């Protein structure tokens, strides 16, 4: 049985987007709203009413009514081309999510310091089930181009930060991930489950991980876990992404910088968020 996603992370898109549910029979008003919202994604940011109806499984007349009500509240907005997209009001509500807000507020000064020290792409991510979600990023105009973005979702094995989070995931999550084939994204991607398990043990031992051209042949990532306090549970990962050439000479310094920043964020989180008794 596939494990249910773990929603205990302080925050919770990838190659895989959740599909909009098909809506047979009687559906609550809230269910219709969620069905409409589920049709939007980064790959599909705007849609016509017909497209929303087709993707959601709702009748066109129902979609018309629901969308109009959502427009009145500000959850959806209509573009000049008569298509619909997510509204500012919904973004305002989502940005107040306490799980993400606290982590981002505490981590951001340390992310900025790490950027000033490296002038490279700095990323903050959390695990949601068997996927990785990026919740913050600082990128310079001279930094290497990234495949990820804030709000982006990737399979947890696809990135160095993901493998850090996988190392501290519950055993059932690790088993579920390693039971499935790991996509080979570059010639350097480690896909053998036994070797991945060795990587996870090394992460737990060393508290830092170097992902050498695993997601892209042009990048190397260094990642470390962020805890709720120096010895608390792992809920997030911090990473820096640099060009694969000439990264070799910089790895030692980047490991120390990322690990130090991750530990500083962990300390700040532990001081801000009370541990359960």
C-alpha positions as CSV (number, residue, x, y, z in Angstrom):
1,X,0.0,0.0,0.0
2,X,1.4,3.4,-0.9
3,X,2.0,5.5,2.2
4,X,0.0,8.6,2.7
5,X,1.9,11.9,2.4
6,X,3.5,13.1,5.6
7,X,2.1,16.6,6.3
8,X,4.1,17.2,9.5
9,X,6.7,19.3,7.8
10,X,6.7,23.0,8.8
11,X,6.0,23.8,5.2
12,X,4.9,21.9,2.7
13,X,5.7,21.9,-8.7
14,X,8.1,18.7,-10.6
15,X,7.4,16.7,-13.1
16,X,4.2,15.4,-11.6
17,X,1.2,17.6,-10.8
18,X,-1.9,16.4,-8.9
19,X,-4.7,15.7,-11.3
20,X,-8.0,17.4,-10.9
21,X,-10.5,15.0,-9.5
22,X,-13.3,13.7,-11.7
23,X,-16.5,14.7,-10.1
24,X,-19.3,12.2,-10.4
25,X,-22.7,12.5,-8.8
26,X,-23.3,14.9,-5.9
27,X,-20.4,17.1,-4.9
28,X,-20.3,19.6,-2.1
29,X,-19.9,23.3,-2.8
30,X,-16.4,23.1,-1.3
31,X,-15.6,20.1,-3.5
32,X,-16.5,22.0,-6.6
33,X,-14.3,24.9,-5.6
34,X,-11.4,22.6,-5.0
35,X,-12.0,20.8,-8.3
36,X,-11.8,24.1,-10.1
37,X,-8.6,25.2,-8.3
38,X,-7.0,21.8,-8.9
39,X,-7.1,22.4,-12.7
40,X,-4.6,25.3,-12.4
41,X,-0.8,24.7,-12.3
42,X,2.4,26.4,-13.4
43,X,2.1,24.6,-16.7
44,X,-1.5,25.7,-17.0
45,X,-1.7,29.1,-15.3
46,X,-4.7,30.3,-17.3
47,X,-7.7,28.5,-18.8
48,X,-11.1,29.1,-20.4
49,X,-14.3,28.0,-18.8
50,X,-14.5,25.1,-21.2
51,X,-11.0,24.0,-20.4
52,X,-11.8,24.2,-16.6
53,X,-14.9,22.1,-17.1
54,X,-13.1,19.5,-19.2
55,X,-10.2,19.2,-16.6
56,X,-12.4,19.2,-13.5
57,X,-15.2,16.9,-14.7
58,X,-17.8,19.5,-13.7
59,X,-20.6,20.6,-16.0
60,X,-19.9,23.8,-17.9
61,X,-22.9,25.6,-16.2
62,X,-21.6,24.6,-12.8
63,X,-18.1,25.9,-13.6
64,X,-19.5,29.1,-14.8
65,X,-21.3,29.7,-11.5
66,X,-18.4,28.6,-9.3
67,X,-15.9,30.6,-11.2
68,X,-18.1,33.8,-11.0
69,X,-18.4,33.3,-7.2
70,X,-14.6,32.8,-6.9
71,X,-14.1,35.9,-8.9
72,X,-16.2,38.0,-6.6
73,X,-14.1,36.8,-3.6
74,X,-10.8,37.3,-5.5
75,X,-9.7,33.7,-5.8
76,X,-9.8,33.9,-9.6
77,X,-9.3,36.8,-12.0
78,X,-10.3,37.1,-15.7
79,X,-7.7,38.1,-18.2
80,X,-8.1,40.4,-21.2
81,X,-8.4,37.3,-23.4
82,X,-11.4,36.0,-21.4
83,X,-9.3,33.3,-19.8
84,X,-9.1,32.8,-16.0
85,X,-6.1,32.6,-13.7
86,X,-5.5,32.4,-9.9
87,X,-6.3,35.7,-8.2
88,X,-4.2,37.8,-5.9
89,X,-6.5,37.3,-3.0
90,X,-5.8,33.5,-3.0
91,X,-2.1,34.2,-3.1
92,X,-2.4,36.5,-0.1
93,X,-4.2,33.8,1.9
94,X,-1.7,31.1,0.9
95,X,1.3,33.2,1.8
96,X,0.1,33.3,5.4
97,X,0.4,29.5,5.8
98,X,2.1,29.2,9.2
99,X,4.1,26.1,8.3
100,X,5.8,27.9,5.4
101,X,5.8,31.4,6.8
102,X,7.7,30.7,10.0
103,X,10.4,28.7,8.2
104,X,10.9,31.3,5.4
105,X,10.9,34.2,7.9
106,X,13.6,32.6,10.1
107,X,15.7,31.2,7.2
108,X,15.7,34.2,4.9
109,X,18.5,36.2,6.7
110,X,20.7,33.2,6.7
111,X,20.0,32.5,3.0
112,X,21.0,36.1,2.2
113,X,24.2,35.7,4.2
114,X,25.0,32.4,2.4
115,X,24.3,34.1,-1.0
116,X,26.7,37.0,-0.1
117,X,29.4,34.5,0.8
118,X,29.0,32.4,-2.4
119,X,27.1,34.5,-5.0
120,X,25.4,31.3,-6.1
121,X,21.9,30.0,-6.2
122,X,20.6,29.3,-2.7
123,X,17.5,27.1,-2.2
124,X,15.2,26.1,0.7
125,X,13.0,23.0,0.4
126,X,10.8,20.7,2.3
127,X,9.4,17.2,1.8
128,X,5.8,16.4,1.1
129,X,5.2,12.7,0.9
130,X,7.6,11.4,-1.7
131,X,8.2,14.7,-3.3
132,X,10.3,17.8,-2.8
133,X,8.8,21.3,-2.7
134,X,10.9,24.4,-3.0
135,X,9.7,27.2,-0.7
136,X,12.4,29.9,-1.2
137,X,15.2,30.8,-3.5
138,X,17.8,33.5,-3.9
139,X,19.5,33.6,-7.3
140,X,22.0,36.1,-8.7
141,X,22.1,37.2,-12.3
142,X,25.5,35.6,-12.8
143,X,24.4,32.3,-11.1
144,X,24.0,29.1,-13.1
145,X,20.5,28.6,-14.6
146,X,18.2,26.4,-12.5
147,X,15.6,23.9,-13.4
148,X,13.7,24.5,-10.1
149,X,11.6,27.4,-8.9
150,X,9.7,28.4,-5.8
151,X,6.6,26.3,-5.5
152,X,8.2,23.8,-7.8
153,X,7.8,20.1,-7.0
154,X,10.2,17.3,-7.9
155,X,10.5,13.6,-7.1
156,X,12.5,13.4,-3.9
157,X,15.4,11.4,-5.6
158,X,15.8,14.0,-8.3
159,X,17.9,16.5,-6.3
160,X,20.6,16.7,-3.7
161,X,18.3,18.4,-1.3
162,X,15.7,15.7,-1.9
163,X,18.2,13.0,-1.0
164,X,19.0,14.8,2.2
165,X,15.3,14.9,3.1
166,X,14.9,11.3,2.1
167,X,17.7,10.3,4.5
168,X,15.6,11.5,7.4
169,X,12.2,10.4,6.1
170,X,10.2,7.7,7.9
171,X,11.2,4.1,6.9
172,X,8.0,3.6,5.0
173,X,8.6,6.6,2.8
174,X,12.2,5.5,2.1
175,X,10.9,2.0,1.2
176,X,8.2,3.4,-1.1
177,X,10.7,5.6,-2.9
178,X,13.3,2.9,-3.4
179,X,10.8,0.3,-4.5
180,X,10.1,2.4,-7.6
181,X,12.6,2.9,-10.5
182,X,14.7,6.1,-10.1
183,X,14.6,8.1,-13.3
184,X,18.0,8.6,-14.9
185,X,18.1,12.3,-15.6
186,X,21.8,12.5,-16.6
187,X,24.5,9.9,-17.3
188,X,25.7,10.6,-13.7
189,X,22.4,10.0,-11.9
190,X,22.7,7.3,-9.2
191,X,19.7,5.0,-9.8
192,X,20.8,1.8,-8.0
193,X,18.7,1.5,-4.8
194,X,21.6,-0.1,-2.9
195,X,23.9,2.8,-3.8
196,X,21.2,5.3,-2.9
197,X,20.8,3.7,0.5
198,X,24.6,4.1,1.0
199,X,24.2,7.8,0.1
200,X,21.4,8.2,2.7
201,X,23.6,6.6,5.4
202,X,26.4,9.0,4.4
203,X,24.1,12.0,4.7
204,X,23.0,10.9,8.2
205,X,26.7,10.5,9.2
206,X,28.2,13.6,7.6
207,X,25.1,15.9,7.7
208,X,25.9,17.2,4.2
209,X,25.6,15.8,0.7
210,X,27.1,16.7,-2.6
211,X,24.9,16.0,-5.6
212,X,27.3,15.8,-8.6
213,X,25.4,16.4,-11.9
214,X,22.5,14.3,-10.8
215,X,19.7,16.5,-12.1
216,X,21.6,18.5,-14.7
217,X,25.0,17.8,-16.3
218,X,25.9,21.5,-15.8
219,X,25.3,21.8,-12.1
220,X,26.6,20.5,-8.7
221,X,24.5,20.9,-5.5
222,X,25.6,20.9,-1.9
223,X,22.8,20.3,0.6
224,X,22.4,20.0,4.4
225,X,19.4,19.2,6.7
226,X,17.6,21.9,8.7
227,X,16.3,20.7,12.0
228,X,13.9,22.1,14.6
229,X,16.8,22.9,17.0
230,X,20.3,21.6,16.6
231,X,19.2,18.0,17.6
232,X,15.6,18.1,16.6
233,X,13.8,16.4,13.8
234,X,14.7,17.3,10.2
235,X,11.9,19.3,8.4
236,X,13.7,21.1,5.6
237,X,16.9,21.2,3.5
238,X,19.2,24.0,2.5
239,X,21.2,23.8,-0.7
240,X,23.5,25.8,-2.9
241,X,23.7,25.1,-6.7
242,X,26.8,25.9,-8.7
243,X,28.2,25.3,-12.2
244,X,29.7,21.8,-12.5
245,X,32.9,23.4,-14.0
246,X,35.0,24.3,-12.1
247,X,33.1,23.2,-8.9
248,X,35.7,20.7,-7.7
249,X,38.0,23.3,-6.2
250,X,35.1,24.9,-4.2
251,X,33.3,21.8,-2.8
252,X,35.1,21.9,0.6
253,X,34.3,25.5,1.2
254,X,30.7,25.1,0.0
255,X,30.2,22.1,2.3
256,X,31.3,24.1,5.3
257,X,29.3,27.1,4.4
258,X,26.1,25.2,3.7
259,X,26.4,23.1,6.8
260,X,27.1,26.1,9.0
261,X,24.1,28.0,7.6
262,X,21.8,25.0,8.0
263,X,22.9,24.6,11.7
264,X,22.3,28.3,12.3
265,X,18.8,28.1,10.8
266,X,18.2,25.0,12.9
267,X,19.2,26.9,16.1
268,X,17.0,29.8,15.2
269,X,14.0,27.5,14.5
270,X,14.5,25.7,17.8
271,X,14.5,29.0,19.6
272,X,11.4,30.3,17.8
273,X,9.2,27.2,17.6
274,X,8.5,25.3,20.9
275,X,9.2,21.5,20.8
276,X,6.2,19.3,21.7
277,X,6.4,18.1,25.3
